[in-house]
Each structure stands twice: as structure tokens, then as C-alpha cells.
Amino acid sequence: MMCFVTADYSVILRNYFSHDIIGFKMQCQTDIIFCRWECLKELVLGGWTDDILCSFGMPVIKGSERYNCQVLCLNRKIIMIRAKIWLANDGNYRELRWFTAWKQKDQLEEYQLPMEFPRL
């Protein structure tokens, strides 16, 4: 985790690195990915994002593809989901085994949140 702290010691950004909510060893099975939305919902609605920008690493399914994403949340709202454009595929990392790289560079798309996730 990485935090940026202001002069008055208030935190303005909390960054949770890749797959804080789910790890690679979980093999990114679809049912586990949907359970991770429940974890994110608890973090967002639990007040963890009040007055602080939080970046959570988690897998996201769009269409039939799985993406390794950062979900940015602030004040109990999801403000953006950013998928990785470049995936690690050497050394200990084999992201291409589980994920697809985002190919729509410089383009925004709407994402339909899972039905279980409240409209915020």
C-alpha cells in the first residue's frame, strides 16, 4: 500500500497495489471475481473512501474478457475503472495467462456494474 500525506498529515491518496482484493494464486475464477465485487462494495460503503481517493487492484470482466484493473473510489463512489494496457509476461509474472490487455487506448467506455453492486 502507498499513501500520499499532506502537510497537515491528512492522507489524500491510498493506493492498493495489483490484486489487493484478489491474488493471482486464486487463478481468477469467475465466481471468485464476482465475490470480489462484494469485498469492494464493503470497502466503498464502509466509509473507507470518505475524503480519500483509493485505488484498488482487482480483476474486472467486460464482455467475455478478464482485465487486470485499478478501481478508483472516492466518497463512497466508484469514479473510474482503468484496465492495464501492458501486461507482465516474464519472470514470475504471467498476467497473459489470466487477463487480456486493454486495446481501446485513449477511449472511454461505460461499464455496467454487477447487479449486486448498489447504484452510487
Beta strands, then each sheet from edge to edge (+ up, - down):
strand 1: 2-5
strand 2: 11-15
strand 3: 53-62
strand 4: 65-74
strand 5: 77-83
sheet 1: 1+ 2- 3- 4+ 5-
end
